[in-house]
Amino acid sequence: MIIVNLDVMMAKRKISSGELAEKVGITPANLSILKTNKAKAIRFSTLEKLCDILDCKPGDILDYDKNTEEKI
């Protein structure tokens, strides 16, 4: 399962959800879906903006754990 560690990077960069959503150009609701691992997909353009704003790499935000079962 893909795990989104967006909260970790946001805390490190001291940026709020509202501020990040505005800078990325997505709704706060969509950012919340990403943060809570409920997203089924993410656009590369959105991932690129997140990385640019948070000054990180995709691997800092996304992780993979084959032992974690997806909650359906």
N, CA, C and O atoms as a GROMACS GRO file, in nm:
protein
  288
    1MET      N    1   0.083  -0.118   0.000
    1MET     CA    2   0.000   0.000   0.000
    1MET      C    3   0.088   0.125   0.000
    1MET      O    4   0.191   0.130   0.067
    2ILE      N    5   0.047   0.221  -0.074
    2ILE     CA    6   0.115   0.351  -0.077
    2ILE      C    7   0.072   0.430   0.046
    2ILE      O    8  -0.047   0.442   0.075
    3ILE      N    9   0.169   0.484   0.115
    3ILE     CA   10   0.143   0.563   0.235
    3ILE      C   11   0.185   0.707   0.207
    3ILE      O   12   0.295   0.733   0.158
    4VAL      N   13   0.097   0.800   0.239
    4VAL     CA   14   0.125   0.943   0.218
    4VAL      C   15   0.170   1.003   0.350
    4VAL      O   16   0.094   1.004   0.448
    5ASN      N   17   0.292   1.054   0.352
    5ASN     CA   18   0.350   1.115   0.472
    5ASN      C   19   0.347   1.268   0.463
    5ASN      O   20   0.442   1.335   0.503
    6LEU      N   21   0.239   1.321   0.411
    6LEU     CA   22   0.229   1.465   0.390
    6LEU      C   23   0.232   1.541   0.522
    6LEU      O   24   0.292   1.649   0.529
    7ASP      N   25   0.169   1.488   0.625
    7ASP     CA   26   0.168   1.555   0.756
    7ASP      C   27   0.310   1.576   0.810
    7ASP      O   28   0.340   1.680   0.868
    8VAL      N   29   0.395   1.477   0.789
    8VAL     CA   30   0.533   1.485   0.837
    8VAL      C   31   0.606   1.600   0.770
    8VAL      O   32   0.670   1.681   0.836
    9MET      N   33   0.594   1.607   0.637
    9MET     CA   34   0.664   1.714   0.564
    9MET      C   35   0.604   1.851   0.596
    9MET      O   36   0.677   1.950   0.606
   10MET      N   37   0.474   1.856   0.614
   10MET     CA   38   0.411   1.984   0.649
   10MET      C   39   0.459   2.032   0.786
   10MET      O   40   0.484   2.150   0.805
   11ALA      N   41   0.472   1.941   0.880
   11ALA     CA   42   0.520   1.978   1.013
   11ALA      C   43   0.665   2.026   1.006
   11ALA      O   44   0.702   2.125   1.070
   12LYS      N   45   0.747   1.956   0.928
   12LYS     CA   46   0.887   1.996   0.914
   12LYS      C   47   0.901   2.135   0.853
   12LYS      O   48   0.990   2.212   0.889
   13ARG      N   49   0.812   2.166   0.761
   13ARG     CA   50   0.818   2.296   0.691
   13ARG      C   51   0.730   2.401   0.757
   13ARG      O   52   0.727   2.517   0.714
   14LYS      N   53   0.660   2.361   0.862
   14LYS     CA   54   0.574   2.454   0.938
   14LYS      C   55   0.475   2.527   0.847
   14LYS      O   56   0.469   2.650   0.844
   15ILE      N   57   0.399   2.447   0.772
   15ILE     CA   58   0.298   2.502   0.681
   15ILE      C   59   0.164   2.440   0.713
   15ILE      O   60   0.154   2.320   0.737
   16SER      N   61   0.060   2.521   0.713
   16SER     CA   62  -0.074   2.472   0.746
   16SER      C   63  -0.139   2.408   0.623
   16SER      O   64  -0.094   2.428   0.510
   17SER      N   65  -0.243   2.331   0.647
   17SER     CA   66  -0.316   2.268   0.539
   17SER      C   67  -0.376   2.372   0.445
   17SER      O   68  -0.368   2.358   0.322
   18GLY      N   69  -0.435   2.474   0.502
   18GLY     CA   70  -0.496   2.579   0.420
   18GLY      C   71  -0.396   2.649   0.331
   18GLY      O   72  -0.422   2.674   0.214
   19GLU      N   73  -0.281   2.682   0.389
   19GLU     CA   74  -0.176   2.750   0.313
   19GLU      C   75  -0.122   2.660   0.202
   19GLU      O   76  -0.102   2.705   0.089
   20LEU      N   77  -0.098   2.534   0.233
   20LEU     CA   78  -0.046   2.442   0.133
   20LEU      C   79  -0.146   2.420   0.021
   20LEU      O   80  -0.109   2.422  -0.096
   21ALA      N   81  -0.272   2.399   0.056
   21ALA     CA   82  -0.376   2.379  -0.046
   21ALA      C   83  -0.382   2.498  -0.140
   21ALA      O   84  -0.393   2.482  -0.262
   22GLU      N   85  -0.376   2.618  -0.083
   22GLU     CA   86  -0.382   2.740  -0.166
   22GLU      C   87  -0.262   2.749  -0.259
   22GLU      O   88  -0.278   2.780  -0.378
   23LYS      N   89  -0.144   2.723  -0.207
   23LYS     CA   90  -0.022   2.733  -0.289
   23LYS      C   91  -0.018   2.627  -0.399
   23LYS      O   92   0.032   2.652  -0.509
   24VAL      N   93  -0.070   2.508  -0.370
   24VAL     CA   94  -0.070   2.399  -0.468
   24VAL      C   95  -0.181   2.419  -0.570
   24VAL      O   96  -0.169   2.378  -0.686
   25GLY      N   97  -0.289   2.483  -0.527
   25GLY     CA   98  -0.401   2.506  -0.618
   25GLY      C   99  -0.503   2.394  -0.613
   25GLY      O  100  -0.568   2.363  -0.714
   26ILE      N  101  -0.518   2.331  -0.496
   26ILE     CA  102  -0.619   2.229  -0.476
   26ILE      C  103  -0.708   2.270  -0.359
   26ILE      O  104  -0.672   2.358  -0.281
   27THR      N  105  -0.822   2.207  -0.349
   27THR     CA  106  -0.912   2.242  -0.240
   27THR      C  107  -0.860   2.182  -0.108
   27THR      O  108  -0.791   2.080  -0.109
   28PRO      N  109  -0.894   2.244   0.003
   28PRO     CA  110  -0.857   2.186   0.131
   28PRO      C  111  -0.913   2.044   0.148
   28PRO      O  112  -0.850   1.960   0.212
   29ALA      N  113  -1.031   2.019   0.091
   29ALA     CA  114  -1.090   1.885   0.100
   29ALA      C  115  -1.003   1.783   0.026
   29ALA      O  116  -0.981   1.673   0.076
   30ASN      N  117  -0.954   1.819  -0.092
   30ASN     CA  118  -0.868   1.726  -0.167
   30ASN      C  119  -0.734   1.705  -0.095
   30ASN      O  120  -0.681   1.594  -0.097
   31LEU      N  121  -0.681   1.808  -0.033
   31LEU     CA  122  -0.558   1.792   0.044
   31LEU      C  123  -0.582   1.698   0.162
   31LEU      O  124  -0.497   1.615   0.194
   32SER      N  125  -0.697   1.711   0.225
   32SER     CA  126  -0.732   1.624   0.337
   32SER      C  127  -0.740   1.478   0.291
   32SER      O  128  -0.696   1.388   0.363
   33ILE      N  129  -0.796   1.454   0.174
   33ILE     CA  130  -0.804   1.319   0.118
   33ILE      C  131  -0.665   1.262   0.099
   33ILE      O  132  -0.641   1.144   0.128
   34LEU      N  133  -0.573   1.344   0.051
   34LEU     CA  134  -0.434   1.298   0.035
   34LEU      C  135  -0.372   1.266   0.170
   34LEU      O  136  -0.309   1.161   0.187
   35LYS      N  137  -0.388   1.357   0.266
   35LYS     CA  138  -0.324   1.342   0.397
   35LYS      C  139  -0.374   1.219   0.473
   35LYS      O  140  -0.299   1.162   0.552
   36THR      N  141  -0.497   1.180   0.450
   36THR     CA  142  -0.555   1.069   0.524
   36THR      C  143  -0.547   0.936   0.449
   36THR      O  144  -0.614   0.839   0.485
   37ASN      N  145  -0.466   0.932   0.345
   37ASN     CA  146  -0.445   0.810   0.264
   37ASN      C  147  -0.573   0.758   0.201
   37ASN      O  148  -0.586   0.637   0.179
   38LYS      N  149  -0.667   0.845   0.171
   38LYS     CA  150  -0.792   0.804   0.107
   38LYS      C  151  -0.791   0.826  -0.043
   38LYS      O  152  -0.885   0.787  -0.113
   39ALA      N  153  -0.686   0.890  -0.094
   39ALA     CA  154  -0.678   0.918  -0.237
   39ALA      C  155  -0.649   0.789  -0.314
   39ALA      O  156  -0.571   0.705  -0.270
   40LYS      N  157  -0.712   0.775  -0.429
   40LYS     CA  158  -0.688   0.660  -0.516
   40LYS      C  159  -0.578   0.692  -0.618
   40LYS      O  160  -0.519   0.601  -0.676
   41ALA      N  161  -0.550   0.820  -0.638
   41ALA     CA  162  -0.450   0.861  -0.736
   41ALA      C  163  -0.405   1.003  -0.704
   41ALA      O  164  -0.472   1.076  -0.630
   42ILE      N  165  -0.291   1.040  -0.760
   42ILE     CA  166  -0.243   1.178  -0.749
   42ILE      C  167  -0.181   1.214  -0.884
   42ILE      O  168  -0.107   1.135  -0.942
   43ARG      N  169  -0.210   1.331  -0.932
   43ARG     CA  170  -0.152   1.377  -1.058
   43ARG      C  171  -0.005   1.412  -1.035
   43ARG      O  172   0.032   1.465  -0.930
   44PHE      N  173   0.076   1.380  -1.135
   44PHE     CA  174   0.217   1.416  -1.124
   44PHE      C  175   0.233   1.567  -1.109
   44PHE      O  176   0.324   1.613  -1.039
   45SER      N  177   0.147   1.645  -1.173
   45SER     CA  178   0.158   1.790  -1.161
   45SER      C  179   0.131   1.835  -1.017
   45SER      O  180   0.195   1.929  -0.969
   46THR      N  181   0.038   1.769  -0.948
   46THR     CA  182   0.011   1.801  -0.808
   46THR      C  183   0.128   1.759  -0.720
   46THR      O  184   0.169   1.833  -0.631
   47LEU      N  185   0.181   1.639  -0.746
   47LEU     CA  186   0.296   1.591  -0.670
   47LEU      C  187   0.416   1.683  -0.690
   47LEU      O  188   0.489   1.712  -0.595
   48GLU      N  189   0.434   1.729  -0.813
   48GLU     CA  190   0.545   1.820  -0.842
   48GLU      C  191   0.530   1.952  -0.765
   48GLU      O  192   0.627   2.003  -0.711
   49LYS      N  193   0.409   2.005  -0.760
   49LYS     CA  194   0.385   2.130  -0.686
   49LYS      C  195   0.408   2.109  -0.536
   49LYS      O  196   0.467   2.194  -0.470
   50LEU      N  197   0.360   1.996  -0.484
   50LEU     CA  198   0.382   1.967  -0.342
   50LEU      C  199   0.531   1.963  -0.311
   50LEU      O  200   0.576   2.020  -0.212
   51CYS      N  201   0.607   1.895  -0.396
   51CYS     CA  202   0.751   1.884  -0.375
   51CYS      C  203   0.819   2.020  -0.385
   51CYS      O  204   0.910   2.051  -0.308
   52ASP      N  205   0.774   2.101  -0.480
   52ASP     CA  206   0.833   2.234  -0.497
   52ASP      C  207   0.808   2.321  -0.373
   52ASP      O  208   0.899   2.384  -0.321
   53ILE      N  209   0.684   2.322  -0.328
   53ILE     CA  210   0.648   2.407  -0.213
   53ILE      C  211   0.710   2.355  -0.084
   53ILE      O  212   0.754   2.434   0.000
   54LEU      N  213   0.714   2.223  -0.067
   54LEU     CA  214   0.769   2.165   0.056
   54LEU      C  215   0.920   2.142   0.048
   54LEU      O  216   0.981   2.096   0.144
   55ASP      N  217   0.978   2.173  -0.068
   55ASP     CA  218   1.122   2.157  -0.091
   55ASP      C  219   1.166   2.015  -0.054
   55ASP      O  220   1.251   1.994   0.033
   56CYS      N  221   1.105   1.919  -0.123
   56CYS     CA  222   1.134   1.779  -0.094
   56CYS      C  223   1.127   1.697  -0.223
   56CYS      O  224   1.102   1.750  -0.331
   57LYS      N  225   1.147   1.568  -0.210
   57LYS     CA  226   1.138   1.475  -0.321
   57LYS      C  227   1.012   1.390  -0.303
   57LYS      O  228   0.961   1.379  -0.192
   58PRO      N  229   0.960   1.330  -0.412
   58PRO     CA  230   0.840   1.247  -0.399
   58PRO      C  231   0.854   1.139  -0.292
   58PRO      O  232   0.757   1.107  -0.223
   59GLY      N  233   0.973   1.083  -0.276
   59GLY     CA  234   0.996   0.980  -0.176
   59GLY      C  235   0.986   1.030  -0.033
   59GLY      O  236   0.972   0.951   0.060
   60ASP      N  237   0.992   1.162  -0.015
   60ASP     CA  238   0.973   1.219   0.118
   60ASP      C  239   0.825   1.224   0.155
   60ASP      O  240   0.789   1.230   0.272
   61ILE      N  241   0.740   1.222   0.053
   61ILE     CA  242   0.596   1.231   0.074
   61ILE      C  243   0.530   1.094   0.063
   61ILE      O  244   0.439   1.061   0.139
   62LEU      N  245   0.576   1.014  -0.033
   62LEU     CA  246   0.514   0.883  -0.060
   62LEU      C  247   0.604   0.770  -0.014
   62LEU      O  248   0.726   0.775  -0.031
   63ASP      N  249   0.544   0.668   0.042
   63ASP     CA  250   0.617   0.550   0.086
   63ASP      C  251   0.536   0.427   0.045
   63ASP      O  252   0.418   0.438   0.012
   64TYR      N  253   0.599   0.312   0.047
   64TYR     CA  254   0.532   0.188   0.012
   64TYR      C  255   0.559   0.084   0.118
   64TYR      O  256   0.673   0.063   0.159
   65ASP      N  257   0.453   0.020   0.164
   65ASP     CA  258   0.465  -0.086   0.264
   65ASP      C  259   0.378  -0.203   0.218
   65ASP      O  260   0.256  -0.198   0.229
   66LYS      N  261   0.442  -0.307   0.169
   66LYS     CA  262   0.366  -0.421   0.118
   66LYS      C  263   0.294  -0.499   0.228
   66LYS      O  264   0.206  -0.580   0.200
   67ASN      N  265   0.332  -0.475   0.352
   67ASN     CA  266   0.268  -0.544   0.465
   67ASN      C  267   0.145  -0.473   0.519
   67ASN      O  268   0.075  -0.527   0.604
   68THR      N  269   0.119  -0.353   0.468
   68THR     CA  270   0.001  -0.278   0.510
   68THR      C  271  -0.113  -0.310   0.415
   68THR      O  272  -0.099  -0.296   0.294
   69GLU      N  273  -0.224  -0.352   0.471
   69GLU     CA  274  -0.340  -0.383   0.388
   69GLU      C  275  -0.423  -0.260   0.365
   69GLU      O  276  -0.445  -0.178   0.455
   70GLU      N  277  -0.470  -0.248   0.241
   70GLU     CA  278  -0.557  -0.135   0.207
   70GLU      C  279  -0.692  -0.155   0.272
   70GLU      O  280  -0.748  -0.265   0.269
   71LYS      N  281  -0.744  -0.049   0.332
   71LYS     CA  282  -0.876  -0.054   0.394
   71LYS      C  283  -0.981  -0.026   0.287
   71LYS      O  284  -0.982   0.081   0.226
   72ILE      N  285  -1.067  -0.122   0.266
   72ILE     CA  286  -1.170  -0.106   0.161
   72ILE      C  287  -1.301  -0.069   0.224
   72ILE      O  288  -1.400  -0.051   0.154
   0.00000   0.00000   0.00000
